[in-house]
Amino acid sequence: MKNTPASLGIRTRRKISYFATLLAPAAIVALTGIQEARAGGILFYEFATPDVGLASAGFAARADDASTLFKNPAGMSRLDGAQFQAGVQALYGNVSFSPNAQTSPRLGTDDGGNAVGWVPDASLFVTVPLGQRWRVGLGTLSYFGTAVDYGDDWVGRYFVQKSILLGVTLMPSASFQVTDWLSVGAGLNAMYGYANAHIAVNNIIGPDGQMRLNDSTWGFGADVGVLIQVSEKTRFGITYLSPVRLNFKATPSFTGLGTVLGALLANPPELDLGITVPQSVMVSAYHALNEKWSLMADFGWQNWNQFHNLQIEFNSRLTTSAIQPEFRDTWHGAIGAQYRASEKWLFSTGVAFDSSAATSENRTFALPIGQAWRFGLGVGYQLNRAVKIAAAETFAWVGDMSINRGSERSLQGRVSGTFDDAWVSFTSLSVSWSF
């Protein structure tokens, strides 16, 4: 077939159709894998792409692979031809709680062990040119989620035993090259949200009962970006990720309640468990010092004050209610560097810092989050003209996180202590194919 405009259009549509069918496995892994494992975290920069090795440095300005359709959709204008990228990632962390003397003695001494474990993750991205100035793309990833499992009998069982909060994004994006130095882009953030919680109920006499909450919903937002190419060596990127509202609602289901509590909670109300995934802004810079070395930096903001993390509690009338601890907005900074040792080998490193959205007063056992230092290392190898592979690692050090919840007079009791020396590790492997 000759390369006429019609034939090129047919080939482009075939490429879009073919690669779109490849996005389903990543969504399935993100949905089922995290539900079967235990993990900490909530909002991540790491989703199985090569810049895991940069600790996010240059997030919105690198624009050198298909995952830019999420990081900065305007960056698709820099990509030559059609691009495909797939990645897998393993998350492992340590979040272990140590109760102190203020914890109610009646709750026992079980500290819940490590509430974190292995979590598989995956992502897929496809971008295709439409003419000289337009690019379109489609990707699936999970950048928002947490899951904890403390066991059935730990001291904080009346606050949470197991909890999952997960968002999986499907994002179609488009970019337009306005001039030689300016590109703009936008994407639709279609997020599938899933929430599940198991909480013990204090029967006062006899073994505990249990309350369960479960719901899923869709939420929608936008991803908008600008890329400014100052010169062949320097560019800046700005991306805005809008909030996504996940309107979870659930009627608690109870098992194992005593006679009195069973009567009082026979007709529990539907609880509004809606949350807002925070909006964020990222400003990034990229500069090539020479043919070997390049430097990158980020500065970002996340609007955690609008998140309103939910904590399910029993009030004095023995009815369920949802409270909303106020979180604080967070700030992010990162610097990184890449060294091209040869035409085939590329090495990356970076360091980043994120402030904490939570304090000891509003931190919850379902979301044990704090400030974090990230340290990244990565290596890329150009297998041939079209295919390159990359392996990357980010180690996130969270440190100690104090928490103090409840009161001695409540059915839940008081649980006070510290998550000691918390950390999370992200290990990713990805492949990129251009054609």
Long-range contacts (C-beta under 8 A, 24 or more apart in sequence): 12-82, 12-128, 12-129, 12-130, 15-82, 15-126, 15-128, 16-126, 16-128, 16-136, 16-138, 19-82, 19-84, 19-126, 19-128, 19-138, 20-126, 20-138, 22-84, 22-86, 22-124, 22-126, 23-124, 23-126, 23-138, 23-139, 23-140, 23-170, 24-140, 25-122, 25-124, 26-86, 26-122, 26-123, 26-124, 26-140, 26-141, 27-140, 27-168, 27-170, 27-192, 29-88, 29-120, 29-121, 29-122, 30-121, 30-122, 30-123, 30-140, 30-141, 30-142, 30-166, 30-168, 31-166, 31-168, 31-192, 31-194, 33-119, 33-120, 33-121, 33-122, 34-119, 34-120, 34-121, 34-142, 34-145, 34-147, 34-164, 34-166, 35-147, 35-164, 35-166, 35-194, 35-196, 37-117, 37-118, 37-119, 37-120, 37-147, 38-115, 38-116, 38-117, 38-119, 38-147, 38-148, 38-149, 39-91, 39-93, 39-116, 39-117, 39-119, 39-145, 39-146, 39-147, 39-148, 40-93, 40-95, 40-115, 40-116, 40-146, 40-147, 40-148, 40-368, 40-369, 40-422, 40-424, 41-91, 41-93, 41-145, 41-146, 41-369, 41-424, 42-144, 42-145, 42-146, 42-165, 42-367, 42-369, 43-143, 43-144, 43-277, 43-278, 43-302, 44-143, 44-144, 44-145, 44-426, 45-143, 45-352, 45-374, 46-89, 46-91, 46-394, 46-426, 46-428, 47-87, 47-89, 47-121, 47-123, 47-141, 47-142, 47-143, 48-87, 48-88, 48-89, 48-121, 48-122, 48-123, 48-141, 48-428, 48-429, 48-430, 49-85, 49-87, 49-123, 49-392, 49-428, 49-430, 50-348, 50-378, 50-380, 50-390, 50-392, 50-428, 50-430, 50-432, 51-348, 51-378, 51-392, 52-89, 52-376, 52-378, 52-392, 52-393, 52-394, 52-426, 52-428, 53-348, 53-349, 53-350, 53-376, 53-377, 53-378, 53-379, 53-390, 53-391, 53-392, 53-393, 53-394, 54-296, 54-334, 54-336, 54-338, 54-348, 54-349, 54-350, 54-376, 54-378, 54-392, 55-334, 55-336, 55-350, 55-351, 55-352, 55-374, 55-375, 55-376, 55-394, 56-298, 56-332, 56-334, 56-336, 56-350, 56-352, 56-374, 56-376, 57-284, 57-296, 57-297, 57-298, 57-334, 57-335, 57-336, 57-337, 57-350, 57-351, 57-352, 57-376, 58-284, 58-285, 58-286, 58-296, 58-297, 58-298, 58-336, 59-237, 59-239, 59-282, 59-284, 59-298, 59-300, 59-334, 60-225, 60-227, 60-237, 60-238, 60-239, 60-282, 60-283, 60-284, 60-298, 61-227, 61-235, 61-236, 61-237, 61-284, 61-285, 61-286, 61-296, 62-237, 62-284, 62-286, 62-296, 63-227, 63-235, 63-237, 65-125, 65-432, 66-125, 66-126, 66-127, 66-137, 66-139, 66-432, 67-123, 67-125, 67-139, 67-141, 68-127, 69-125, 69-127, 69-137, 69-138, 69-139, 69-171, 69-173, 69-185, 69-187, 70-125, 70-139, 70-141, 70-143, 70-169, 70-171, 70-173, 70-187, 70-223, 71-225, 71-239, 71-282, 72-185, 72-225, 72-226, 72-227, 72-237, 72-238, 72-239, 72-282, 72-284, 73-137, 73-173, 73-174, 73-175, 73-185, 73-186, 73-187, 73-223, 73-224, 73-225, 73-239, 74-175, 74-183, 74-184, 74-185, 74-225, 74-226, 74-227, 74-237, 74-239, 75-175, 75-183, 75-185, 75-225, 75-227, 75-237, 76-127, 76-135, 76-136, 76-137, 76-173, 76-174, 76-175, 76-183, 76-185, 77-133, 77-135, 77-175, 77-176, 77-177, 77-183, 77-185, 77-227, 78-183, 78-227, 78-229, 79-127, 79-129, 79-135, 79-434, 80-434, 81-129, 81-434, 81-435, 82-126, 82-127, 82-128, 82-129, 82-434, 82-435, 83-125, 83-126, 83-127, 83-432, 83-433, 83-434, 84-125, 84-126, 84-432, 84-433, 84-434, 84-435, 85-123, 85-124, 85-125, 85-126, 85-430, 85-431, 85-432, 85-433, 86-122, 86-123, 86-124, 86-125, 86-430, 86-431, 87-122, 87-123, 87-124, 87-428, 87-429, 87-430, 87-431, 88-120, 88-121, 88-122, 88-428, 88-429, 88-430, 89-120, 89-121, 89-122, 89-123, 89-426, 89-427, 89-428, 89-429, 90-118, 90-119, 90-120, 90-121, 90-426, 90-427, 90-428, 91-118, 91-119, 91-121, 91-424, 91-425, 91-426, 91-427, 92-116, 92-117, 92-118, 92-119, 92-424, 92-425, 92-427, 93-396, 93-422, 93-423, 93-424, 93-425, 94-421, 94-422, 94-423, 94-424, 95-148, 95-368, 95-398, 95-419, 95-422, 96-419, 96-420, 96-422, 97-150, 97-154, 97-156, 97-365, 97-368, 97-403, 97-417, 97-418, 97-419, 98-417, 98-418, 98-419, 98-420, 99-155, 99-415, 99-416, 99-417, 100-416, 100-417, 100-418, 102-404, 102-414, 102-416, 102-417, 103-155, 103-413, 103-414, 103-415, 103-416, 103-417, 104-155, 104-406, 104-408, 104-413, 104-414, 104-415, 106-413, 107-155, 107-156, 107-157, 107-158, 107-413, 107-415, 108-153, 108-154, 108-155, 109-155, 110-151, 110-153, 110-154, 110-155, 111-154, 111-155, 111-417, 112-150, 112-151, 112-154, 112-155, 112-156, 113-150, 113-151, 113-154, 115-148, 115-149, 115-150, 115-368, 116-148, 116-424, 117-149, 119-147, 132-177, 133-176, 133-177, 134-174, 134-175, 134-176, 134-177, 135-174, 135-175, 135-185, 136-172, 136-173, 136-174, 136-175, 137-172, 137-173, 137-174, 137-175, 137-187, 138-170, 138-171, 138-172, 138-173, 139-169, 139-170, 139-171, 139-173, 140-168, 140-169, 140-170, 140-171, 141-168, 141-169, 141-171, 142-166, 142-167, 142-168, 142-169, 143-167, 143-169, 144-169, 144-191, 144-277, 146-366, 146-367, 148-365, 148-366, 148-368, 150-365, 152-200, 152-208, 155-415, 156-365, 156-405, 156-415, 157-199, 157-200, 157-208, 158-199, 158-200, 158-201, 158-202, 158-314, 158-406, 158-411, 158-412, 158-413, 159-199, 159-311, 159-313, 159-364, 159-365, 159-366, 159-405, 159-406, 159-412, 159-415, 160-197, 160-198, 160-199, 160-364, 160-365, 160-366, 161-198, 161-199, 161-200, 161-210, 162-196, 162-197, 162-198, 163-196, 163-197, 163-198, 163-366, 164-194, 164-195, 164-196, 164-197, 165-193, 165-194, 165-195, 165-275, 165-366, 165-367, 166-193, 166-194, 166-195, 167-191, 167-192, 167-193, 167-194, 167-219, 167-244, 167-246, 167-277, 168-192, 168-194, 171-223, 173-223, 180-229, 181-228, 181-229, 181-230, 182-226, 182-227, 182-228, 182-229, 183-226, 183-227, 183-229, 184-224, 184-225, 184-226, 184-227, 185-224, 185-225, 185-226, 185-227, 186-222, 186-223, 186-224, 186-225, 187-222, 187-223, 187-224, 188-220, 188-221, 188-222, 188-223, 189-220, 189-221, 189-222, 189-223, 189-241, 189-242, 189-244, 190-218, 190-220, 191-218, 191-219, 191-220, 191-221, 191-244, 191-246, 191-277, 192-216, 192-217, 192-218, 193-217, 193-218, 193-219, 193-246, 193-248, 195-246, 195-248, 195-250, 195-273, 197-312, 197-366, 199-312, 201-254, 201-256, 201-257, 201-261, 201-314, 201-411, 202-411, 202-412, 202-413, 203-256, 203-257, 203-258, 203-261, 204-258, 204-411, 205-258, 206-258, 207-256, 208-256, 209-254, 209-255, 209-256, 209-257, 209-258, 209-261, 210-254, 210-255, 210-256, 211-252, 211-253, 211-254, 211-312, 211-320, 212-252, 212-253, 212-254, 212-255, 213-250, 213-252, 213-253, 213-271, 213-273, 213-312, 214-250, 215-248, 215-249, 215-250, 215-273, 217-246, 217-247, 217-248, 219-244, 219-245, 219-246, 219-247, 219-277, 220-244, 221-277, 221-279, 232-288, 233-287, 233-288, 233-289, 234-285, 234-286, 234-287, 234-288, 235-285, 235-286, 236-283, 236-284, 236-285, 236-286, 237-282, 237-283, 237-284, 237-285, 237-286, 238-281, 238-282, 238-283, 238-284, 239-281, 239-282, 239-284, 240-279, 240-280, 240-281, 241-279, 241-280, 241-281, 241-282, 242-279, 243-276, 243-277, 243-278, 243-279, 243-303, 243-306, 244-276, 244-277, 245-274, 245-275, 245-276, 245-277, 246-274, 246-275, 246-276, 246-277, 247-274, 248-272, 248-273, 248-274, 248-275, 249-273, 249-274, 252-312, 252-320, 261-318, 264-318, 264-319, 265-318, 265-319, 265-320, 268-319, 268-320, 269-319, 269-320, 271-312, 271-320, 271-321, 271-322, 272-322, 273-310, 273-322, 275-307, 275-308, 275-309, 275-310, 276-306, 276-307, 276-308, 277-307, 278-302, 278-303, 278-304, 278-306, 278-307, 279-303, 279-306, 282-332, 291-340, 292-339, 292-340, 292-341, 293-337, 293-338, 293-339, 293-340, 294-337, 294-338, 295-335, 295-336, 295-337, 296-334, 296-335, 296-336, 296-337, 296-338, 296-350, 297-333, 297-334, 297-335, 297-336, 298-332, 298-333, 298-334, 298-335, 298-352, 299-331, 299-332, 299-333, 300-331, 300-332, 300-333, 301-329, 301-330, 301-331, 301-332, 302-329, 302-330, 302-331, 302-332, 302-357, 303-329, 304-328, 304-329, 304-330, 304-357, 305-329, 307-357, 309-362, 309-364, 309-366, 309-367, 311-364, 311-366, 311-405, 313-410, 313-412, 314-410, 314-411, 314-412, 318-411, 325-358, 325-361, 325-362, 325-363, 325-364, 326-362, 327-357, 327-358, 327-362, 328-355, 328-356, 328-357, 328-358, 328-359, 329-357, 330-354, 330-355, 330-356, 330-357, 331-355, 334-374, 336-376, 343-382, 344-381, 344-382, 345-379, 345-380, 345-381, 345-382, 346-379, 346-380, 346-381, 346-382, 347-378, 347-379, 347-380, 348-376, 348-377, 348-378, 348-379, 348-380, 348-392, 349-376, 349-377, 349-378, 350-374, 350-375, 350-376, 351-375, 351-376, 352-376, 358-401, 360-401, 360-402, 360-403, 360-404, 361-404, 363-401, 363-402, 363-403, 364-403, 364-405, 365-403, 365-405, 365-415, 368-401, 368-403, 368-419, 368-422, 369-398, 369-401, 370-398, 370-399, 370-401, 370-419, 370-422, 371-398, 371-399, 372-396, 372-397, 372-398, 372-424, 373-397, 386-433, 386-434, 386-435, 387-431, 387-432, 387-433, 388-431, 388-432, 389-429, 389-430, 389-431, 389-432, 390-428, 390-429, 390-430, 390-431, 390-432, 391-427, 391-428, 391-429, 392-426, 392-427, 392-428, 392-430, 393-425, 393-426, 393-427, 393-428, 394-425, 394-426, 395-423, 395-424, 395-425, 395-426, 396-423, 396-424, 396-425, 396-426, 397-423, 398-422, 398-423, 398-424
